[in-house]
Amino acid sequence: MTSDRAPADRQERPRVRVAGPARRPSGRAQPDVLAVIALGGMLGASARYGIAQWLPTGTDRFPWATFWTNLSGSFLLGLLLVALLERFPPTRLLRPFLATGILGAFTTMSTFEVETALLLKDGHAATGIVYGVGSLIAGLALAYLGIHVGRLAPPRRTEAHR
């Protein structure tokens, strides 16, 4: 669809700056952000390891440890991101620590993929398909549920509401 107006007649829309944490123009990683991600990663990976020890799985069995880890992580990530982005004031280090560090190391896409591929390769197609498809569907549903539950909390108070 074309416009009858000349380009000079068109009104420019004002640019709106969305409030959020300040970003550095450089693409280099910031040492403090990397440090909190590493610390969170250590905690998340340790928790995942503990669950794997608590729920050991044979090579031909349904991988319950990874399944429950990824599903609980999906729910927590949905809940956490709503809380961090919509309920609390922005911070530079909290989201990288919790979401990227702890939950990023706690959940594991690579283990999920390898376990699914090995189940299929080793002749356990039904288990592999149930695990793969079930993990995807349940993970998405739980992430959505986490977002929904997070939005049930009252919104944060701003200066205008005080």
Buried (B, 14 or more C-beta within 10 A) or exposed (E): EEEEEEEEEEEEEEEEEEEEEEEEEEEEEEEEBEBBBBBBBEBBBEBBBEBBEEBEBEEEEBBBBBBEBBBBBBBBBBBBBBBBEEEEEEEBBBBBBBBBBBBBBBBBEEBBEEBBEBBBEEEBEEBBEBBBEEBBEBBEBBBEBBBEBBBEEEEEEEEEEE
